[in-house]
Each structure stands twice: as structure tokens, then as C-alpha cells.
């Protein structure tokens, strides 16, 4: 069987979908990976995959340019003739479903990994384009398999009437390599508070900075580390001028984009995600949990499905820097409690969220009558 995976960046395919692509190939399927060009395309090809570049603007809304992109995608689907396509991220879902229907693709799977700016944003631009996006969803998802990463996102889109004629599944996250992401060797507990994510207002970067001010006033030895880069293609990106002010203030250490994610997670004492709009299933927290780190997160979609308040971490109201600071202080001042929460976080990942478990559930969506992972190539 020829399977095509389509995402809006090659970074997404490399970081999140490589284990799935490998599993498909191991089962005998031909795998084609499609995304806009970037530095990870060559790595995917070096892995032996047929990766193809497809130009697609992540944030563009110019009608003529978007129509051209849709026509180019239709031509590609007709050329490749996949038996199954799996789309990730909003534009790929909307445009890919349209193209797959017209190219008579037999099976279409759409992953809704978060509802994004168009459905969750509060700006004028978000409100203006929301009816258009909802209309696209209603038409695009007809007759497809739709995978959500949390129940909140599923219920929100269902309330818009977009899932009436779709088959719906909830699979929590992309999975994590539990052998690579594992607890570190025993070390002396410190006060390293780590948040990882793009530097967006909606990720709660401003809330994290304010919480750092509060915590460090009480615990000057606490280190607040923020790993991530700005995202110029996202209207929620924090302006450079603001970032410079924060860097000069010095309450948070800005690490920029990092490739040593596992090492950072293992060196952290507390993992934080202060997102204000919600996530699909937050990768940063998932990897932290696999490494046995206690978590502090906002009580928003995605995060609340991973973080069990008082069990493997603490949940706080979104946008509340004082509550976030108090939760961090509570764990810093009770290292034994934090250690127990970290162990519980690791157990949850092993039981429910490992790569193997998530891939098996995904393959059950792909090949429901053939037994998921046991389905051989056609």
C-alpha cells in the first residue's frame, strides 16, 4: 500500500512522525513524506524515505495564492496516486482532504493536533477568518477518519457541526521514545525550572516571565530556563523588542532553539508549560514526563489530559502568573513530593503514551480490518 504523510513543515515530520513512517515501512508499505522544504528534508531522505517538497504558506490567506496551492496539491495526488493519506496541521487537513476527494484517494486520515489561531485566537484577524475555516472543516472532514489528541478539541469542533459525517478517534499525542527519554542518573536536586516552546504569547511566555520574577524574589537560586525560538510566521510571536527587554532583565535565561532536548529535560527539576489557548498533546510536557519530571501546567486542553493535578504535577489557571509561581514554589520547597510526581509522570507515559502504543492505535485507524500494526503492504 502507498501511504502519504503530509505536514506543514519537514521539522514536524522529522520530530513527530519519523517513528510512524518507520513502522509503516517495516510493515511493507511504501511511504511518501510531503512538506514545505526545510533543513530536515535531507535527513528524511537519508533515512531512505521518499520526501518531496511542496510549497505551502503557513499563515498566508491570499485567495489566489491559496487556490494555486490547492490545485498543485491535487495534481500531485493524481500523480502519486496514494492509497491512504494522513494530513497533519490545519492547512494540510483542509487542502489535503479537498485534493484527496477529487483524486479519489481511497482512505483519508486527518489529525487535528490543536485548533490553532483561527479557532482559538481573539484578534480581529482570527474572528474574520474563523467562519471560513469552520466552513472548510465541515466540508473537508466528510467521510474521513479524524484523529484528535484530546477530548476538548474534539468537543469544540463537534460543536461547530464539523464532525457529523466523519469517523472520530482520540489518540493522545504523537508518542515518545521512552528509551531515549528516560530519567537521568541520580543527581542532587536543584532549582531548574524549564519551559520549552515557541516564543508565542499563546504559549504563555509572558506569564512564565512574570512567574519567574515572583519565584526568584523568594528563591534567588531558582533558574528559569526558556528553550525555544520566535516564530515569525505566527501572529502570536513575541516581538523582538520585548524579548530584548526580558533578556536584559535577566530573570529568565533564553536558550533559543535547542537540539539537546533530552539533556535539557533530564537536567530540569520542574517542567512548565504556561499555554493560554491549549495544545493538542504538548510534546514538551510529554518528553518531560517520560524523563520523570514533575510538571506545572495551565488547565487548558491537552495539558489537562497529561497532567493529573496533585498526582504527576500541578494545574493552574491559564494566564495567572501568581498561581504558576505558587505551584513552582510548592514543588521547589517539597523535593520529595516533586520526586514522587515525576515517578508518576513516567508511569503514565509508559502505560499510555509511548511511541509503540500511539503507533499501534494509529495503525488501527489506518487498517481497522487488518489488525493495525499487523497489516502488511499491498
DRENNUNU-324253 format. One record per atom (N, C-alpha, C): z, x, y; residue in one letter. Coordinates in steps of 0.02 Angstrom, whole numbers, plus 32768, in hexadecimal, padded with zeros to 4 digits. Example, Ala and Ser with C-alpha at 12.3 -4.5 7.8 and 13.67 -1.06 7.14 Angstrom:
818682947EE4a/818682677F1Fa/818682947F5Ba/816282827F90s/816582AC7FCBs/818A82858002s/
***
This chain:
8000802A7FC4x/800080008000x/8000802C803Fx/7FDB80188071x/7FD7803C80B0x/8008801C80E2x/803A804380F8x/806E802A8124x/8069804F8166x/8069802A819Cx/8066804781E0x/80A680388205x/80C6806C8221x/81028066824Ax/80EF80768292x/80FE804982C1x/80E8804F8306x/8124804B8335x/812F807F835Dx/81678081838Dx/814E809A83D0x/817780938404x/816080A48447x/816A80ED8459x/81898115842Dx/818C815D8436x/818B818083F2x/816F81BC83F0x/817281E383B2x/81B981FC83A6x/81E0820283DCx/8227821483D5x/824C81E083ABx/823D81A083B7x/825D816A8391x/824B81708347x/820C817B8338x/81F7818182F2x/821A81BC82D1x/821D81F482F4x/823A823182D7x/8286822882CCx/82A9820E82FDx/82F1820B82FAx/830C81D182D1x/82E6819A82D0x/8301815D82B2x/82DC81468273x/829C8157826Cx/827581398236x/825A816B8204x/826A81AB820Cx/825281DC81DDx/826D81D08196x/82AD81BF818Cx/82C481B18148x/82A081758129x/829181428150x/826C81088136x/8225811D8122x/82048145814Cx/81C1815C813Cx/81C1818580FCx/81F381B080F5x/81F781D980B8x/820281AD807Ax/822C817A8080x/8239814E8048x/81F981288033x/81D381118065x/819580EF8056x/8164811E8032x/815F815A804Bx/8131818B802Bx/8148819B7FE4x/818981A27FDBx/81A381B27F98x/819581797F67x/8191813B7F80x/818281027F55x/813780F97F49x/810E81267F65x/80C781257F57x/809C81037F8Ax/80B880F27FC4x/809280D07FF8x/807281028028x/803A80EF8044x/801B81168078x/803A810280BBx/8053813380E0x/80788125811Ex/8052813F815Ax/80488114818Bx/802A812681CBx/805D811A8202x/8067814C822Cx/809781478263x/8071814582A5x/8083811782D0x/805E810C830Ex/808E81098349x/807E812E837Fx/80A7812E83BBx/8081815183F2x/8098814A8431x/807D81758465x/808A81BF8456x/806181EA8472x/806782318464x/80A6824E8484x/80C3827F8462x/80FE82A2847Ax/810982E08450x/81418300845Bx/814D83408439x/815D833783EEx/816C82FA83D8x/818082F18393x/814582DE8365x/810B82D08382x/80D182C08359x/80BF82F8832Ax/80C083358344x/80B0836F831Ax/80E2837782E1x/8121836982EFx/8154836E82BBx/8148833B8283x/813482FE8297x/812582CB8265x/80EA82E08239x/80B782FE8259x/807E83168232x/809283508204x/80BF837B821Dx/80D683B281F3x/80FD839981B7x/8118835D81BDx/813A833D8184x/810883208152x/80C883258164x/8094830C8137x/807F82C58143x/809482A7817Cx/80838262818Ax/8045825E81B6x/8022822681AEx/7FE9821781D8x/800381F78218x/80158222824Ax/802C8208828Ax/7FF1820582BAx/7FEB81CD82DDx/7FB481C3830Cx/7FD081B28351x/7FB181CF8384x/7FC781C283C9x/7FA6818283E2x/7FCE81588403x/7FB5811B8421x/7FD481148466x/7FAB81168499x/7FC4811284DEx/7FE080CD84ECx/801E80CB8503x/803E808B8513x/807480988547x/806F80768580x/80A1807C85B4x/80DF805585A1x/8119807585A5x/815780538592x/816B801E85C5x/815E802A8605x/81777FFD8638x/81407FDB8660x/81027FED8654x/80CB7FD0867Bx/80C27F86866Dx/80B07F6186A2x/80A47F19869Ax/80637F0386BCx/80377F3486CBx/7FF87F2386EAx/7FCC7EFD86B8x/7FB87EC086C6x/7F967E968694x/7F587EB68676x/7F2E7ED4869Ex/7EF07EF18683x/7EFF7F2C8655x/7F2D7F57866Ax/7F3E7F918641x/7F5E7F7B85FFx/7F897F498602x/7FA87F3285C4x/7F767F108596x/7F477EEB85B3x/7F137ECC858Ax/7EE87F008568x/7ED97F37858Bx/7EB27F6D856Cx/7ED97F8C8532x/7F197F96853Bx/7F427FB28506x/7F417F8484C8x/7F467F4484D3x/7F457F15849Bx/7F027F168477x/7ECB7F1B849Cx/7E8A7F1E847Bx/7E817F5F8454x/7E9B7F968470x/7E967FD5844Bx/7EC07FD2840Bx/7EF87FB1840Ex/7F227FAB83D3x/7F007F80839Ex/7EE17F4B83B3x/7EBC7F218383x/7E857F498361x/7E617F708388x/7E2C7F99836Ax/7E487FCA8337x/7E817FE78347x/7EA080178318x/7EB67FF482D8x/7ED57FB982DEx/7EEA7F9582A2x/7EAF7F828277x/7E787F6F8296x/7E3C7F5E826Fx/7E1F7F9C824Ex/7E267FD5826Ex/7E0D80138250x/7E39802A8216x/7E7B802A8220x/7EAA804381EFx/7EB3801381B5x/7EB27FD281C4x/7EBA7F9D8192x/7EFA7FA58169x/7F347FA6818Bx/7F747FAC8166x/7F827F6C813Ex/7FA77F748108x/7FBE7F3A80E1x/7FFF7F1E80FFx/80267F49811Ex/80657F36813Dx/806F7F5F817Cx/80857F3E81B1x/80967F6181EEx/80DF7F518200x/81017F83821Bx/81457F7A8232x/81487F93827Ax/815A7F6682A8x/815B7F7682EFx/81A37F7F8306x/81AE7FB18332x/81EF7FBE834Fx/81E87FBF839Bx/821A7FA683BDx/821D7FA18406x/81EF7F6A8420x/81FF7F51845Bx/81E57F108472x/81997F0F8477x/817B7F3E849Bx/81337F3A84A4x/810E7F418461x/81277F6D8437x/81077F7583F5x/810B7F3583CDx/81437F1283D1x/814B7ED283AFx/81197E9F83CAx/81167E99840Bx/80EC7E65842Ax/80A27E748420x/808D7EB08432x/80467EC1842Dx/80317ECA83E5x/805E7EE983BDx/804C7EF68378x/80447EB68350x/80707E85835Dx/806B7E458339x/802A7E22834Ax/80187E24838Ax/7FD87E0583A0x/7F9E7E26837Dx/7F9D7E69837Bx/7F667E8D835Cx/7F647E828311x/7FA07E8282F1x/7FA37E7A82A9x/7F887E378293x/7F987E0382BAx/7F807DC082A8x/7F347DBD82ABx/7F177DDB82DFx/7ECE7DD982E6x/7EAA7E0882B6x/7ECE7E3B829Fx/7EB17E6A826Fx/7EBF7E548227x/7EDF7E1A821Fx/7EED7DFE81DCx/7F197E2C81B1x/7F4B7E4C81D1x/7F7B7E7481ABx/7FA67E458181x/7FAE7E558142x/7FCE7E268113x/80187E1C8122x/803B7E508136x/80847E4A813Fx/80997E6E817Fx/80BC7E4B81A9x/80D17E6681EAx/811E7E6381EEx/813B7E9D81FDx/81847EA28205x/81927EBA824Dx/81BF7E98826Ex/81D17EA982B3x/821C7EB882B7x/822D7EF282D2x/82737F0382DDx/82857EF88327x/82B77ECF8332x/82D17EC58376x/83107EF0837Bx/83087F2C8396x/833E7F5D8397x/836A7F5783D5x/83617F2383FBx/83857F168439x/83597EEA8464x/83767EC2848Ex/834E7E9384B5x/83337EB084F5x/834F7EE7850Cx/83307F0D8542x/83357EEE8587x/83167F1385B5x/83187F0385FCx/82FE7EBD860Bx/82C77EA985ECx/82A77E6A85FDx/82D37E2E85EFx/82FA7E3085B9x/83237DF685A6x/836B7DFC85BDx/83827E3985C9x/83C87E4385DBx/83D37E588623x/839F7E728643x/83A67E8A8687x/83B27E5286B9x/83D17E6486F1x/83E27E328724x/83B87E3A8764x/838D7E6C8766x/83667E7987A2x/832F7E4487AAx/83117E4387E5x/82DA7E1487F2x/82A07E2187C2x/82907E6087B7x/82597E71878Ax/82667E558744x/82A37E5D872Cx/82B47E4486E9x/82AD7DF986E6x/82C57DD68719x/82C27D8D8719x/827A7D74871Dx/82507D998740x/820A7D848747x/81E37D8B8706x/81F07DC286E2x/81C87DCD86A6x/81E77DAD8668x/82267D95866Dx/82477D798632x/82217D3E8613x/820A7D0B8639x/81E57CD48619x/81A67CEB85F5x/81867D1F8610x/814A7D3985F0x/815C7D5A85ADx/81917D8285AEx/81A67DA48570x/81BC7D72853Cx/81E37D408550x/81F97D0D8521x/81BE7CE78503x/818D7CD7852Dx/81517CB68514x/812C7CE184E2x/81277D2284F0x/81087D5084C1x/812E7D51847Fx/81707D548482x/81987D548445x/818B7D16841Cx/818B7CDD843Cx/81827C9E8418x/81417C9E83F0x/810C7CB7840Fx/80CB7CB883EDx/80C77CF283BBx/80E17D2C83CEx/80D87D6883A5x/80FD7D658363x/81387D478362x/81627D4A8327x/81527D1582F3x/81247CE98302x/81107CB582D2x/80F67CD68292x/81137CC3825Ax/80FB7CDA8219x/810E7D228208x/81397D428230x/814B7D888222x/81937D8C8207x/81A27DC681EBx/81E67DD781D7x/82087DF98212x/82407DDF8229x/82607DFA8264x/82A47E168251x/82AE7E568260x/82ED7E788251x/83147E848291x/83517E6B8293x/837E7E7982CBx/83B37EAB82B3x/83CF7ECF82E3x/84057EFE82D2x/844A7EE082DDx/844D7EA682FDx/848E7E848303x/84827E39830Ax/84B77E1382FDx/84B27DCB82FFx/84AB7DAF8346x/84C97DD28376x/84C47DB983BCx/847C7DB783D4x/84577DED83C8x/84117DEE83DDx/83E97DB883B9x/83F77DAE8379x/83D47D798354x/83E27D358374x/84217D288383x/84337CE6839Ex/84167CDC83E4x/84147D12840Cx/83F87D0C844Fx/83AE7CFA844Dx/83887D1D8423x/83417D0F841Fx/83347CCC83FFx/835E7CB983D0x/83577C7683B2x/83617C4083E6x/838F7C4B8414x/839C7C198448x/83607C0F8476x/83367C42847Bx/82F87C3C84A2x/82C17C18847Ax/82CF7C08843Bx/829E7BE68411x/82687C1383F6x/82787C5583F1x/82447C8583DCx/82437C928391x/82737C76836Cx/82787C878325x/826A7C4C82F6x/82527C168312x/824A7BD982EAx/821D7BE282AFx/81E87C0982B8x/81B67C118282x/81B47C588267x/81EE7C7B8269x/81F37CBF824Fx/82277CC28218x/82227CF581EEx/82557D0381BCx/82847D3781D9x/82C47D2881DDx/82F27D518203x/83237D7581D6x/83307DB581E6x/835E7DDF81C0x/838A7E0581F2x/83C77E1481DFx/83F27E3F8206x/84047E7C81DCx/83EC7EB681F2x/83FA7EF581D0x/841A7F238205x/84597F3681FDx/847D7F588233x/84687FA1823Dx/84397FAC8268x/84287FF0827Dx/83F180118256x/83E880518265x/83B380798246x/83CE80A2820Cx/840F80A18202x/842D80CB81CFx/843C811181EAx/8463813681C5x/8475817A81D9x/847C81A5819Ax/846A81E481A1x/84708213816Ax/84B982278164x/84DC820C8133x/85248216812Ex/8536825A8111x/8505827E80F7x/851382C380E1x/850E82F3811Cx/84DD82E78148x/84D783128183x/850D830181B6x/851782C081C3x/854A82AA81F3x/8589829B81CBx/85B582CB81CBx/85F282C681A3x/862C82E281CCx/866A82D481B8x/86A382EE81DDx/86A3833A81DDx/86B883598214x/86BA83A28218x/86F383BD81EEx/86F283FF81E6x/872B841F81C6x/8769841381F0x/87A3841381D1x/87E0840681F8x/87E584348235x/87F88416826Cx/87FF843D82AAx/8837841F82D3x/884E84448303x/8883842C832Fx/886783F5835Dx/888983BC835Fx/887283858389x/8874839A83D2x/8842838483F7x/883F8394843Ex/883B83558467x/8816835A849Ex/880F832184CBx/87C7831C84E4x/8798832384B5x/8751831E84C5x/873982D784BDx/872382B984F3x/870B827484F3x/86C0827684FFx/869A826084CDx/8651826884CEx/862E822584D3x/85FF82218501x/85D181E88503x/858A82048500x/856081E584D6x/851B81FA84CFx/84ED81C084DFx/84B981CC8505x/848981988515x/846181A98553x/842C8184855Cx/8404818E8598x/842E817D85D6x/841E819F860Dx/84458196864Bx/842C81598670x/8441811F8656x/842E80DE8671x/846D80B98688x/8465809286BCx/849D806886D2x/84B280398699x/8481801F8674x/84917FEF863Fx/84B4800F8604x/84B2805185FFx/84D9807485CCx/8521807E85E1x/8531806A861Ex/857680718636x/858880B6864Dx/855680DD8663x/856481218679x/8594812186B4x/858A80F486E4x/85B780F1871Dx/85FE80DF8709x/860580B386D9x/8647809F86C0x/866880DA869Ex/864281018678x/865C813C8656x/8677816F8688x/8652817986BEx/866781A986F1x/86A881918712x/86AB81518722x/86E881378742x/8723813B8712x/8719812D86D3x/874F813286A1x/8766817B869Cx/873881AA86A0x/874A81F1869Ex/8778820386D7x/876B81E88712x/879681F5874Cx/87DE81DE873Dx/87E481A28720x/882681868713x/884B81AE86DEx/882881BE86A7x/884881E28670x/885D82288685x/8832824B86A9x/8841829086BBx/8878829486F0x/8883825E8714x/88BD825E8742x/88FE8261871Bx/88FD824386DEx/8939824386B4x/8939827C8682x/88FC828E866Bx/88F482C48638x/88C082F58651x/88D48324867Cx/88A283538698x/887D837D8664x/889B83848629x/887A83AC85F5x/8843838785D0x/883C834685DCx/8808831F85BAx/87C3833485D3x/8796833B85A4x/8750834C85B4x/8724830F85A6x/870182F985D9x/86D282C285D1x/868B82DF85CFx/866A82D78596x/862982F4858Bx/85F582BD8586x/85BE82C585ABx/8589829385AAx/854882B58597x/852F82A5855Cx/84F182C38542x/84B982908548x/848682A1856Dx/844D82748577x/8428828685B5x/83EC826D85BAx/83C0827C85F2x/83AD823C8617x/839882418656x/837D82078679x/833E81ED8656x/832D81AF8663x/82F181918646x/82C88174867Fx/8299819C8697x/8272818886D2x/8249814986C7x/823A81398688x/821380FD8679x/823B80BD8677x/827D80C38683x/82A98088867Ex/82C5807886C3x/82BF803A86DAx/82D98029871Cx/8324802E8722x/8348803586EBx/8391803C86EBx/83A7808586F1x/837880B486F6x/838A80FA86F8x/83B4810B8736x/83E98132872Cx/841481468764x/83EE81778790x/83EB816D87D2x/83C6819987FFx/83E081E187FDx/83B282108808x/83C582578808x/83FB8266883Bx/83F882468875x/8429825488AAx/847082428893x/8476820B886Ex/84B881F78855x/84D082288820x/84A3823D87F5x/84B5826D87C1x/84CD82AF87E0x/84AC82C48814x/84C083028836x/850682FB8853x/851682C18870x/855982B6888Ax/858E82BA8853x/857F829C881Ax/85AE829E87E2x/85B682E487C7x/857F830887C2x/8585834E87AAx/85B1837787D9x/85A7836D881Ax/85CF8393884Bx/861983808846x/862883418837x/866D832A8831x/868F834B87F6x/866C835287BEx/868683798787x/86B483578757x/86BE8315875Bx/86EB82F3872Cx/86C982E986E8x/868782E986E8x/866082E286ABx/8632831F86A4x/862C83398668x/85FE8370865Ax/85BD83518641x/8588835B8667x/854683408654x/85218374862Ax/8515836385EBx/84F9839285BCx/84AD838F85B7x/848E835A85D4x/8446835185CFx/8432833D8589x/83F1833E857Cx/83D8832E8539x/83EC83658508x/8408835284D0x/841E8383849Fx/84008375845Bx/83F183AB8437x/83D883A583F3x/840F83B083BFx/844883CB83D5x/848083D883A7x/84B0839D83A5x/849483628397x/84BB83248399x/84F583268367x/84E8833B832Bx/851D833B82F8x/85588367830Ex/854983A28327x/857E83D0833Cx/85A783B28375x/8585839183A4x/85AA837183DBx/85D8833A83C1x/85BE83128393x/85E882DC8378x/862482F88352x/861A832D832Dx/865083498306x/8685836A8332x/86718382836Dx/869F83A2839Bx/86C5837083C7x/86AD833183C7x/86CD82FE83F0x/870E82E683D0x/873C82D183F9x/877982B183E0x/8774826583E5x/874E824D8415x/87428205841Ex/86F981FC8432x/86D881CC8413x/869481BA8426x/8695817A844Fx/8672817B8487x/8671814284B5x/862B812884BEx/862380E784C4x/85E580C984DCx/85F9808F850Ax/85E580968549x/85FB8066857Cx/85C38036858Fx/859580288563x/855B7FFE8571x/85717FBA858Ex/854B7FA385BFx/855B7F6485DFx/85307F2A85C7x/84F67F3885AAx/84C87F038595x/84C47EFB854Ax/84DE7F288525x/84DA7F2384DCx/84A57F5084BFx/84A87F57847Ex/847D7F838458x/84627F5D841Cx/84337F7C83F9x/84217F6283B8x/845A7F738388x/845B7FB28373x/84947FD18351x/84978018836Dx/84C880288396x/84C6806783BCx/84C880A4838Fx/849380CB8393x/848C81078369x/84C3813A8377x/84D5814283B7x/8508817383C8x/854A816383A6x/855D812483A7x/859C81118386x/85968115833Ax/855C81048320x/8552810682D8x/855B814E82BEx/853D817E82E2x/854481C482CDx/858B81DD82D7x/85AC81C6830Cx/85F281D88317x/861E81BD82DFx/8612817F82CBx/863981618295x/862F81878254x/85F1819B8246x/85E381C1820Ax/860982038209x/8614821F8245x/8639825E824Bx/86848253824Dx/869A82158244x/86E182068243x/870382078286x/86DC81F582BAx/86F981F482FEx/871081AD830Fx/874C81A5832Dx/876081648347x/873481528383x/87298112838Dx/86FA80FB83C1x/871D80CF83F4x/870580D58431x/871780A68466x/86D6808B8482x/86CD804A847Fx/868D802D8494x/86997FEB84B8x/86687FD784DDx/866B7F9684FEx/865C7F5F84CDx/86797F2684D9x/86727EEC84ACx/86307EC884BBx/85F97EE784A4x/85B77ECC84B0x/85917ECB846Ex/85597EA6846Bx/85327EA3842Dx/85227EE98412x/85247EEF83D1x/85157F2F83B1x/85547F5883A9x/85737F6A83E0x/85B07F9283DCx/85E87F6C83B8x/85ED7F2B83C5x/86237F0583A6x/86187EFB835Bx/85DB7F058343x/85CF7EFF82FBx/85E37F3F82D7x/85E57F7682FBx/85F97FB682DCx/86437FC482E8x/865A7FB88324x/86A07FC78336x/86CC7F8B8327x/86FA7F9382F8x/872B7F6082E9x/876A7F708310x/87797F478341x/87AF7F568370x/87F17F60834Cx/880F7F9A8358x/884F7FAA8339x/884A7FC682F3x/880E7FC882D6x/88057FE18292x/87E380268294x/87A5802882AEx/8782806882B2x/8774807D82FAx/879080578329x/87868067836Fx/87A48030839Ax/8794803383DAx/87AD8001840Ax/87737FE48431x/87757FA3843Dx/87447F818466x/87637F6F84AAx/873B7F7784DEx/87527F678522x/871D7F3D8544x/87307F188578x/86FE7EEF859Bx/86C87F1A85BCx/868C7F0285BCx/86557F2685DBx/86607F2C8626x/86517F678641x/86557F728688x/869B7F7E86A2x/86CD7F838677x/87127F8A868Bx/87287FD38680x/87227FFC86B4x/8733804386AEx/877D804D86A0x/87A7802486BDx/87EF802B86B2x/8801801E8669x/87E57FEA864Cx/87F27FDB8606x/87D7801385D9x/879D802D85EAx/8780806485C3x/87AE80A185C6x/87C780B18601x/87F480E98609x/883580DF85E2x/885080A385E4x/888E809585C0x/8885809D8574x/884B8087855Bx/883E808E8513x/883880D78500x/881580FE8528x/880E8146851Ax/88538167851Bx/887B8159854Ex/88BD81758553x/88E881628516x/88E181238500x/8909810D84C6x/88FA81378489x/88BC8149847Ex/88AA81728444x/88BC81BB844Ex/88B481D4848Bx/88C782198498x/89138224848Ex/893981F1849Dx/898281F68498x/899C81E58453x/897081CF8426x/898581BE83E2x/895381DC83B1x/8953821F83A9x/8920823F837Fx/892182288336x/895A8216831Bx/895B81FE82D6x/893781BC82CFx/894181908300x/891E81508300x/88D2815C8307x/88C081898333x/88798199833Dx/885A81B482FDx/888081DF82DAx/886681FB829Bx/885C81C48267x/888A81968262x/8884815F8232x/884881338243x/883B81278283x/880181008297x/87C081258286x/87C08166828Fx/8785818C827Ex/877581888233x/87A9818B820Ax/879E818681C1x/8783814181B0x/879D810D81D1x/878480C981C5x/873B80C381DAx/872980E48211x/86E480E28228x/86B5810181F4x/86C9813981D8x/86A1815981A4x/869A812C8167x/86D0810B8152x/86CC80DF8118x/869B80A68123x/869A808A815Fx/866D8053816Ex/862480698169x/861680A58182x/85D180BE817Fx/85BD80C98136x/85E880E7810Ex/85D880F380C8x/85CB80B280A3x/85F2807F80B3x/85ED803F808Ex/85B1801680A3x/859C801B80E4x/856B7FEB80FDx/852F80098121x/85348045813Dx/8505805A8170x/84E2809D8162x/84E680B58126x/84C480F48116x/847880EA8115x/84548122811Ax/840B811E8115x/83F580F980D6x/8412810B809Dx/83FD80ED805Ex/840580A1805Ex/843D80898078x/844A80428078x/841B801D80A8x/8410803880E2x/83E480178113x/839C801880FCx/8386805080E0x/8341805480C8x/83368022808Fx/8365801E8061x/835D7FEF8029x/83577FA78043x/837F7F958075x/837B7F518090x/83387F4680B5x/831F7F7A80D6x/82DF7F7480F9x/82A77F6B80C6x/82A87F918091x/82737F8B805Ex/82767F47803Bx/82B07F298038x/82B47EE5801Dx/82907EB3804Ax/828E7EC0808Bx/82687E9680B8x/821D7EA380AEx/820B7EE180A6x/81C47EF3809Cx/81A97ED4805Cx/81CE7EDD8025x/81B57ECC7FE3x/81E77E9F7FBFx/81F17E627FD6x/82287E377FBCx/82217E257F73x/81E47E207F5Bx/81DB7E0D7F15x/81D77E487EE6x/81D37E847F04x/81CB7EC07EDAx/820C7EE87ED5x/82417ECF7EF3x/82817EF17EEBx/828D7F287F1Bx/82717F257F57x/82807F557F8Bx/826D7F9C7F79x/829D7FC97F73x/829080107F6Bx/826A801E7F2Bx/826B7FF07EFCx/82477FFC7EBEx/81FE7FEB7EC1x/81E67FD47EFBx/81A07FC07F00x/81747FFD7F05x/814580027ED8x/8118803B7ED9x/80DD802F7F06x/80B680647F11x/807B805F7F3Cx/804480367F1Cx/801A801A7F47x/7FE27FF27F2Dx/7FA380197F31x/
***
